[in-house]
Amino acid sequence: VPIPKSAHAYPAFSQAMADVLARGSCIHFFSEGVLLPYSDGVRPLRRGAFQLACWTKTPVVPLVISYRPPQGFRRLIRRKPLIDVTILPPLMPDCRAHIHADSVRLCRECGESMREAYAQARSHYENTL
């Protein structure tokens, strides 16, 4: 579902996302705002997904996408990098906190855990060369 471009469309969008979560489905956001294929590192995160998580009291499950060049036989047949996806433990909103303050906290904690996982993935790759 595309994120609305105008501010007046956000309430309907937020309610539609809350309805999806209430049915037990998952929603995936690129919290950086957009997916940039083969981008290095974790870019600054935006708070929208975290505000929705706080509003709906839904956990956030951070995913870290990292890339590595093909090795061995694969490098002969594949030019594009290989993708590694790391699924991190869920981060829970604090239902007692104010939504704005808690979304800031969730965004910060998610960014920190994602940057740490990305650094570990890169370190692991560099140590296997």
LINUR-V877811 format. One line per field, one symbol per residue. ss: DSSP state (a for helix, b for strand, c for the rest). phi: phi as a letter, one per 40 degrees, with the letter a starting at -180 (. if undefined). A space follows every 50 residues. Layout:
# LINUR-V877811
ss->???
phi->???
This chain:
# LINUR-V877811
ss->ccccccaaaaaaaaaaaaaaaacccccccccccccccccccccccccaaa aaaaaacccbbbbbbbbbcccccaaaaccccbbbbbbbbbbcccccccaa aaaaaaaaaaaaaaaaaaaaaaaaaaacc
phi->.ccccbccccdccccccccccccgcbbbbccchacbdgccgbcdcccdcc ccccccfbcbbcbbbbbaccbgcdccbbccccbbbbccccbcccccccdc cccccdccccccccccccccccccccccc
